[in-house]
Amino acid sequence: MALAHDNKEARRAAVAAALAQRGQLGYAPRRELAQQFGCSPVTIYDDMIRIQTPNMPSATAPAVLRLTAPGAVAADRDIATLRLLGRLDFATTAMLKALIAPDISTPALRERLNRLLKEGRVWRQTVTMDQVQPKEAGGRGQPPPKAPYVYGLTPEGRELLETLDVESSQAVYAALQTRDRRAPNVPQAQLKHDLLVSNWCASVIDGARRSRLLDSTICQVEYVSARTPEGKEQQRMDAFLALIFNREPKQQTAPLWMLPWNNGEPPAPRQLIARYAGEIDRGTEPLKILLAKGLMYRTLTESGHYRKTLGGDVLPVILVPPGKRAAQIAREWQTSWPGGKGVISNFIKADHPKHGALWGEYYTITDNPPKVSHLLSDMFPDLATWEKWAI
């Protein structure tokens, strides 16, 4: 791979040609140019700024992420971390290790997170092991020698993503969850719930990205999916998650940790899309609230709201503690939406030992008796078919 300083003239000529053709370069085309010239997208961004503002003093040029670690993909991994944190709100070190740092050591990941923390791009807070792995999700009884951390995105981190023009639209930036780095104000009473949400999302994404058929993914916790004409919030999902698949495998040129977030372009006619509405219940909500949720999903589905706003209907996915809770919720759901959509599982059964939440054991919620299902039942008949396309 050629070093960035060895091909500066050719690289900047290519950036100038791309700018002349497109008018502006988003993160995806900058990544393509970076791969072509063996540099980071931040280097391409710097080239773009120099070409667009040739007489601007460097001190007044837009700020970009300054790295202490060398390497052509160092900036990419930092950006990948920030993009993931904004979508999950809360992420443990284990989640970040699995999704963003599978190929580097845990100390190296911590060093990177500590630098982002010092730069003010992320926040960090100590939590308890029971919050990270509650008993209803199969948590361990023995606490670790050191209290675990959770991380999240700060407004400064989101501002950096906007500066670098990483995401596809202002709506994506607006949905990213941020907290003040000096006082994150983490809701302790709800943290177990929120970490179960982010862990489910992370597990589904981790399983999906290992397929050569995956094109891109969409994920956002605390997703407001509907508002009244007056702008009042009408429905808030614990998480919205979509997986976009090609019918034929595509060559994977990006490293596994560079998560394939959707770039906002409409899906191709032959692509397959799975859309999920994640709902986590720890057994603390009154059943009447679950009844109301079922009615809202029914109303928005039958009115065509999801098809209009998300491109297709969503599959409600409900996760509950082991025991009688699933049957109780199923009765409420059947009352509110007879024959309607939805699958349910508990936190342990939903976690496949190899493929995580993507291929866990779920049950149809309105069939009596319920039928065993999985999240990709409309696309892949069985696990063996899925594993044929594994990376």
C-alpha distance (Angstrom), angle and dihedral (degrees) to the residues before:
residue distance angle dihedral
M1 . . .
A2 3.81 . .
L3 3.79 117.1 .
A4 3.79 117.9 -115.3
H5 3.82 94.8 -117.5
D6 3.83 92.1 51.0
N7 3.79 94.0 63.3
K8 3.80 103.4 29.6
E9 3.81 96.5 131.5
A10 3.80 94.6 47.2
R11 3.79 91.3 43.6
R12 3.80 94.6 51.4
A13 3.79 90.4 45.3
A14 3.82 88.9 55.0
V15 3.82 91.0 47.4
A16 3.82 90.7 49.9
A17 3.82 91.0 49.3
A18 3.81 91.4 49.4
L19 3.81 90.6 48.7
A20 3.79 91.2 50.1
Q21 3.79 89.7 52.1
R22 3.82 99.9 41.5
G23 3.80 104.4 23.3
Q24 3.82 90.7 -137.6
L25 3.79 135.6 29.4
G26 3.79 118.9 -136.2
Y27 3.78 124.3 -162.5
A28 3.84 96.4 -86.2
P29 3.85 96.5 56.4
R30 3.81 89.8 41.7
R31 3.80 88.3 54.9
E32 3.81 90.5 50.8
L33 3.80 91.2 52.1
A34 3.80 90.6 45.3
Q35 3.80 91.2 54.4
Q36 3.80 90.0 47.6
F37 3.81 93.7 52.9
G38 3.79 100.2 33.1
C39 3.78 97.7 -115.0
S40 3.80 140.4 104.5
P41 3.82 125.0 -82.1
V42 3.81 85.5 -119.0
T43 3.83 88.2 63.6
I44 3.80 89.4 52.2
Y45 3.80 88.5 48.0
D46 3.82 90.1 53.2
D47 3.82 89.2 49.9
M48 3.80 89.9 50.4
I49 3.82 92.4 51.7
R50 3.83 91.9 47.6
I51 3.81 91.5 50.3
Q52 3.81 94.5 45.9
T53 3.81 95.2 42.7
P54 3.83 105.7 27.4
N55 3.80 94.9 163.7
M56 3.81 97.7 43.7
P57 3.83 113.3 116.6
S58 3.80 110.8 -118.1
A59 3.80 91.2 -121.7
T60 3.80 91.3 63.8
A61 3.80 97.9 41.7
P62 3.83 116.4 111.7
A63 3.77 112.7 -81.0
V64 3.80 118.8 -106.6
L65 3.76 130.7 -173.3
R66 3.81 109.0 -76.8
L67 3.75 112.4 -151.2
T68 3.76 130.3 -152.8
A69 3.80 91.9 -167.8
P70 3.82 118.3 74.9
G71 3.78 124.5 -136.5
A72 3.77 138.3 98.9
V73 3.80 95.1 -103.1
A74 3.82 100.8 37.6
A75 3.80 93.6 101.5
D76 3.78 91.0 46.0
R77 3.78 91.8 59.3
D78 3.80 92.2 49.7
I79 3.78 90.7 50.4
A80 3.81 90.2 47.2
T81 3.81 88.7 53.7
L82 3.80 93.7 50.9
R83 3.80 93.7 46.2
L84 3.79 91.7 51.1
L85 3.80 94.5 46.8
G86 3.80 92.4 52.5
R87 3.78 90.3 53.0
L88 3.81 97.0 45.7
D89 3.85 99.5 35.7
F90 3.82 89.4 -154.9
A91 3.80 126.4 41.8
T92 3.77 129.9 170.8
T93 3.78 123.8 -143.6
A94 3.82 87.6 -105.8
M95 3.82 91.9 56.3
L96 3.79 91.9 48.6
K97 3.80 91.4 46.4
A98 3.81 91.3 52.7
L99 3.81 97.4 44.4
I100 3.81 106.7 28.2
A101 3.80 105.7 20.1
P102 3.82 110.4 32.9
D103 3.80 90.3 131.0
I104 3.82 100.0 46.5
S105 3.78 132.3 62.7
T106 3.78 123.9 -95.0
P107 3.85 91.8 -115.0
A108 3.82 89.2 53.6
L109 3.81 89.8 50.7
R110 3.81 91.2 49.4
E111 3.80 90.3 50.2
R112 3.80 89.9 53.3
L113 3.81 92.2 47.2
N114 3.81 91.0 47.8
R115 3.80 90.0 54.6
L116 3.81 92.3 49.4
L117 3.80 87.6 48.0
K118 3.82 91.6 53.4
E119 3.79 90.2 47.9
G120 3.81 89.3 53.7
R121 3.81 94.0 -119.6
V122 3.82 94.6 120.1
W123 3.80 138.0 25.7
R124 3.79 126.7 -139.6
Q125 3.79 134.6 -160.8
T126 3.79 135.9 178.6
V127 3.81 116.1 -117.4
T128 3.79 136.3 176.2
M129 3.77 125.9 -97.9
D130 3.80 89.6 -119.5
Q131 3.80 88.9 60.3
V132 3.79 92.2 49.3
Q133 3.81 95.9 43.1
P134 3.81 110.2 16.7
K135 3.79 118.8 -165.4
E136 3.81 93.2 -111.2
A137 3.81 88.1 61.3
G138 3.80 93.8 49.6
G139 3.81 96.2 -91.9
R140 3.79 121.1 179.6
G141 3.77 120.9 -106.3
Q142 3.81 95.1 -144.9
P143 3.84 112.0 80.3
P144 3.81 119.0 -137.6
P145 3.82 119.6 -106.7
K146 3.81 90.0 -108.9
A147 3.80 128.2 38.4
P148 3.83 111.5 -105.6
Y149 3.80 124.4 -117.4
V150 3.76 132.0 -134.7
Y151 3.80 120.7 -153.6
G152 3.78 134.7 -158.3
L153 3.79 143.4 171.4
T154 3.81 123.1 -86.2
P155 3.82 127.1 -148.8
E156 3.82 86.3 -107.2
G157 3.79 89.8 55.8
R158 3.78 91.4 50.4
E159 3.80 89.9 47.2
L160 3.79 88.9 55.4
L161 3.80 90.9 52.4
E162 3.80 89.4 50.8
T163 3.80 91.4 48.1
L164 3.77 90.5 52.5
D165 3.82 90.7 45.2
V166 3.79 91.2 -129.2
E167 3.81 101.9 152.6
S168 3.78 129.1 62.8
S169 3.82 100.8 -120.3
Q170 3.80 146.0 1.2
A171 3.80 88.4 -104.4
V172 3.81 89.3 65.3
Y173 3.82 92.3 50.5
A174 3.80 91.0 47.3
A175 3.81 91.6 53.7
L176 3.82 95.1 50.1
Q177 3.80 109.6 108.4
T178 3.82 115.7 -125.1
R179 3.81 136.5 175.5
D180 3.80 133.6 -169.7
R181 3.80 110.1 -90.5
R182 3.81 92.0 -142.1
A183 3.82 94.7 50.2
P184 3.81 112.3 10.6
N185 3.82 91.1 -178.4
V186 3.79 93.2 -146.0
P187 3.83 109.6 -165.7
Q188 3.80 100.6 -122.5
A189 3.81 94.7 -170.8
Q190 3.80 91.5 55.7
L191 3.79 99.6 33.7
K192 3.82 95.6 98.9
H193 3.80 89.2 54.7
D194 3.79 94.4 45.6
L195 3.80 93.1 48.5
L196 3.81 90.3 50.6
V197 3.82 87.7 53.9
S198 3.80 94.7 49.5
N199 3.80 92.1 42.9
W200 3.82 91.5 53.9
C201 3.81 91.2 49.2
A202 3.80 92.1 47.2
S203 3.81 91.3 49.1
V204 3.82 93.8 50.5
I205 3.81 91.7 47.6
D206 3.80 92.2 46.6
G207 3.79 90.6 53.6
A208 3.80 95.7 43.8
R209 3.80 96.9 49.0
R210 3.79 89.9 61.0
S211 3.80 91.6 70.1
R212 3.80 121.9 91.8
L213 3.81 87.0 -145.6
L214 3.81 95.2 62.6
D215 3.80 112.7 107.7
S216 3.80 101.5 176.0
T217 3.77 144.9 -34.2
I218 3.81 138.9 -136.5
C219 3.79 122.5 -153.9
Q220 3.79 134.5 167.0
V221 3.79 129.8 158.1
E222 3.80 119.9 -147.1
Y223 3.80 88.2 27.8
V224 3.80 115.3 -177.0
S225 3.79 101.8 -148.5
A226 3.81 101.0 172.9
R227 3.80 140.0 23.6
T228 3.78 133.5 -174.2
P229 3.83 119.8 -110.4
E230 3.82 86.2 -97.0
G231 3.80 91.0 57.2
K232 3.80 96.3 -106.4
E233 3.79 115.8 146.6
Q234 3.81 109.5 -99.9
Q235 3.80 103.2 172.9
R236 3.78 131.9 12.8
M237 3.80 117.2 -175.4
D238 3.78 119.2 -153.7
A239 3.79 83.8 -128.9
F240 3.78 139.9 -10.4
L241 3.78 114.9 -151.2
A242 3.82 129.7 175.2
L243 3.80 130.4 -176.9
I244 3.81 119.5 -160.1
F245 3.81 115.6 -159.3
N246 3.79 133.2 -170.5
R247 3.79 119.3 -139.3
E248 3.79 90.4 -131.9
P249 3.82 126.1 43.9
K250 3.77 118.4 -101.9
Q251 3.76 129.0 -150.7
Q252 3.80 111.6 -94.9
T253 3.80 108.1 -138.7
A254 3.80 99.2 160.3
P255 3.81 121.4 77.1
L256 3.80 116.2 -98.6
W257 3.81 92.7 -107.9
M258 3.82 92.6 59.0
L259 3.79 95.0 90.0
P260 3.82 112.8 -144.1
W261 3.80 101.1 -123.4
N262 3.78 114.3 -175.5
N263 3.81 113.6 -98.6
G264 3.79 95.8 -145.7
E265 3.79 96.6 -102.6
P266 3.82 116.1 134.4
P267 3.80 114.3 -102.1
A268 3.78 119.4 -95.5
P269 3.83 115.2 -105.5
R270 3.80 94.4 -106.5
Q271 3.79 97.6 43.9
L272 3.81 120.6 111.1
I273 3.80 120.4 -136.0
A274 3.79 129.9 -164.4
R275 3.81 115.3 -165.5
Y276 3.80 121.3 -167.1
A277 3.78 134.3 -172.6
G278 3.78 106.9 -157.0
E279 3.81 117.2 -150.8
I280 3.82 119.8 -179.2
D281 3.80 120.0 -161.1
R282 3.81 121.5 -175.8
G283 3.80 92.9 -174.8
T284 3.80 93.8 -97.0
E285 3.82 100.9 102.9
P286 3.83 119.3 88.9
L287 3.80 111.2 -108.8
K288 3.81 90.1 -120.0
I289 3.81 88.2 67.8
L290 3.80 89.6 55.2
L291 3.80 88.7 49.4
A292 3.81 89.4 53.2
K293 3.80 91.0 48.8
G294 3.80 90.8 52.7
L295 3.80 90.7 50.5
M296 3.81 91.2 50.3
Y297 3.81 92.8 50.7
R298 3.79 89.2 48.9
T299 3.81 92.9 48.8
L300 3.79 95.0 48.0
T301 3.80 92.6 44.2
E302 3.80 96.2 48.4
S303 3.82 92.2 44.9
G304 3.82 90.8 54.5
H305 3.80 92.6 -118.8
Y306 3.81 95.7 136.9
R307 3.80 92.2 46.2
K308 3.78 89.1 52.2
T309 3.81 98.3 44.7
L310 3.82 104.0 27.4
G311 3.79 101.8 25.9
G312 3.81 94.6 -111.4
D313 3.78 145.7 14.7
V314 3.79 121.1 -66.8
L315 3.78 128.4 -128.8
P316 3.81 109.9 -132.0
V317 3.82 109.1 -134.5
I318 3.80 114.7 -164.5
L319 3.80 122.2 -166.9
V320 3.81 120.3 -167.1
P321 3.82 139.5 167.9
P322 3.82 117.9 -84.9
G323 3.80 115.0 -87.9
K324 3.80 134.2 46.8
R325 3.80 97.6 -23.8
A326 3.82 95.1 91.1
A327 3.81 92.7 55.6
Q328 3.81 91.3 47.5
I329 3.78 92.7 52.0
A330 3.80 92.1 44.2
R331 3.82 89.9 57.6
E332 3.81 91.0 51.6
W333 3.81 91.6 46.7
Q334 3.81 92.3 49.2
T335 3.81 88.9 51.9
S336 3.79 93.9 49.5
W337 3.82 97.4 39.7
P338 3.82 114.9 16.5
G339 3.79 110.1 -159.5
G340 3.80 90.2 2.1
K341 3.77 132.3 142.0
G342 3.77 125.8 -81.6
V343 3.80 146.0 101.4
I344 3.78 129.3 -147.5
S345 3.78 136.7 -163.6
N346 3.78 141.0 154.0
F347 3.78 124.0 -103.9
I348 3.81 93.8 -101.9
K349 3.82 100.8 44.0
A350 3.80 91.4 46.3
D351 3.81 90.8 61.6
H352 3.82 111.4 83.2
P353 3.83 110.4 -156.0
K354 3.82 92.5 -125.9
H355 3.81 107.9 18.8
G356 3.81 100.9 33.1
A357 3.80 123.1 -149.5
L358 3.81 93.5 -16.5
W359 3.81 92.4 71.6
G360 3.78 100.3 24.2
E361 3.80 122.0 128.3
Y362 3.81 113.5 -86.3
Y363 3.81 131.6 171.1
T364 3.79 130.9 -142.7
I365 3.77 107.0 -107.7
T366 3.80 102.8 -149.0
D367 3.81 100.7 40.2
N368 3.79 117.6 97.9
P369 2.94 107.9 -123.6
P370 3.83 94.5 23.3
K371 3.80 118.4 -118.5
V372 3.79 123.5 -132.4
S373 3.80 110.3 -110.7
H374 3.79 143.0 161.4
L375 3.79 133.3 -144.1
L376 3.81 95.2 -100.8
S377 3.80 98.2 43.1
D378 3.83 92.2 123.3
M379 3.82 92.0 56.2
F380 3.79 110.0 27.3
P381 3.81 119.5 37.7
D382 3.79 94.4 -154.7
L383 3.78 145.3 -5.5
A384 3.80 93.4 -97.4
T385 3.83 90.0 61.3
W386 3.80 90.6 49.8
E387 3.80 93.3 48.9
K388 3.83 91.2 55.8
W389 3.81 87.5 72.3
A390 3.81 97.7 43.1
I391 3.79 120.1 130.8
